[in-house]
Amino acid sequence: MPDSDTTNTNTDANTTTTTTMTDDADLALVDVTKRYGETTALETLSLEFRPGTFHGLIGPNGSGKTTLFAMLAGLTRPTSGRIERSSATTVGYSFQEPRFYPSLTVRENLEIFRGFADDPPPASWLETLLEELRLEPAADRRADELSGGFRKKLDLGLALIKRPQYLLLDEPLADVDDYSRRRIRAFLDDYCEGDRTVVVSTHNVAAFADALDRLTVVVDGDLRYDGAPEDDVVSQYRSLLE
Ligand SMILES: Nc1ncnc2c1ncn2[C@@H]1O[C@H](COP(=O)(O)OP(=O)(O)OP(=O)(O)O)[C@@H](O)[C@H]1O
């Protein structure tokens, strides 16, 4: 994954702010196809993301979730179709490969990424993230000396440090211990209050079942479902795969 800063990026040739989105959406894929050589990762897929939503993007391995996120974040372009984003929309992300400055501490990394923001949140936000993500014990350790779980938490912190409107998280709880999981889940729930949106990509629907406001299921690059989650999301997902 490129080590670039994409919040507020609208420079991608396939990202446009001329929208055909519905009024309550401010981030969308429109007729997006993505191919890697002979492999079709996504096929003519359209999908909207709305403010104030905890949105689950669920699908089996290889279904196209990471590809979809990479396009929303502006890291890769659609082969055809386009990404629409309202001009003021900011996007933060945490993907499977962490990005940080290895020789800097956790706190220094967060401070540097905070400085990349056009309108940086107050320093107190950094302290809030250290506490809520259970990063405090590692705050003064070099990033390249962290355990896997702390690396994951640091990457979550980097995704959140600019307090983006859209937070794209790929398997955010992988490698994270049980206590931290509960804290982070609760923190993400609160983050969606108001107009901020968390989009979680996972194949572990159970880990987020009770949080979801919206469910999108992608299978083999096709949209299998996009709508309200049922009370028993785990069963709903299972039947969608059958
Ligand atoms: N850089 C690439 N080059 C070639 N093929 C790729 C590349 N990235 C993804 N693919 C292919 O695109 C398809 C979708 O992959 P993607 O990583 O988006 O799925 P995913 O849903 O995130 O999977 P997982 O849950 O296993 O992380 C797969 O067939 C994958 O092999």
PDBQT file of the ligand as one rigid body, heavy atoms in Angstrom, charges set to zero:
ROOT
HETATM    1  N1  LIG A 301      -2.454  -6.101  -6.693  1.00  0.00    +0.000 N 
HETATM    2  C1  LIG A 301      -3.167  -7.113  -7.152  1.00  0.00    +0.000 A 
HETATM    3  N2  LIG A 301      -2.776  -7.793  -8.243  1.00  0.00    +0.000 NA
HETATM    4  C2  LIG A 301      -3.517  -8.820  -8.739  1.00  0.00    +0.000 A 
HETATM    5  N3  LIG A 301      -4.660  -9.264  -8.204  1.00  0.00    +0.000 NA
HETATM    6  C3  LIG A 301      -5.094  -8.631  -7.103  1.00  0.00    +0.000 A 
HETATM    7  C4  LIG A 301      -4.373  -7.536  -6.522  1.00  0.00    +0.000 A 
HETATM    8  N4  LIG A 301      -5.077  -7.104  -5.441  1.00  0.00    +0.000 NA
HETATM    9  C5  LIG A 301      -6.161  -7.893  -5.347  1.00  0.00    +0.000 A 
HETATM   10  N5  LIG A 301      -6.172  -8.813  -6.336  1.00  0.00    +0.000 N 
HETATM   11  C6  LIG A 301      -7.219  -9.815  -6.594  1.00  0.00    +0.000 C 
HETATM   12  O1  LIG A 301      -8.471  -9.138  -6.571  1.00  0.00    +0.000 OA
HETATM   13  C7  LIG A 301      -9.454  -9.927  -5.909  1.00  0.00    +0.000 C 
HETATM   14  C8  LIG A 301     -10.029  -9.153  -4.734  1.00  0.00    +0.000 C 
HETATM   15  O2  LIG A 301      -8.997  -8.992  -3.742  1.00  0.00    +0.000 OA
HETATM   16  P1  LIG A 301      -9.197  -8.110  -2.437  1.00  0.00    +0.000 P 
HETATM   17  O3  LIG A 301      -7.892  -8.100  -1.714  1.00  0.00    +0.000 OA
HETATM   18  O4  LIG A 301      -9.806  -6.813  -2.806  1.00  0.00    +0.000 OA
HETATM   19  O5  LIG A 301     -10.272  -8.981  -1.614  1.00  0.00    +0.000 OA
HETATM   20  P2  LIG A 301     -10.684  -8.932  -0.069  1.00  0.00    +0.000 P 
HETATM   21  O6  LIG A 301     -12.150  -9.082  -0.040  1.00  0.00    +0.000 OA
HETATM   22  O7  LIG A 301     -10.096  -7.742   0.582  1.00  0.00    +0.000 OA
HETATM   23  O8  LIG A 301      -9.991 -10.251   0.498  1.00  0.00    +0.000 OA
HETATM   24  P3  LIG A 301      -9.506 -10.645   1.999  1.00  0.00    +0.000 P 
HETATM   25  O9  LIG A 301     -10.754 -10.759   2.839  1.00  0.00    +0.000 OA
HETATM   26  O10 LIG A 301      -8.858 -11.971   1.777  1.00  0.00    +0.000 OA
HETATM   27  O11 LIG A 301      -8.563  -9.601   2.462  1.00  0.00    +0.000 OA
HETATM   28  C9  LIG A 301      -8.754 -11.234  -5.522  1.00  0.00    +0.000 C 
HETATM   29  O12 LIG A 301      -9.007 -12.187  -6.532  1.00  0.00    +0.000 OA
HETATM   30  C10 LIG A 301      -7.296 -10.859  -5.496  1.00  0.00    +0.000 C 
HETATM   31  O13 LIG A 301      -6.476 -11.977  -5.747  1.00  0.00    +0.000 OA
ENDROOT
TORSDOF 0
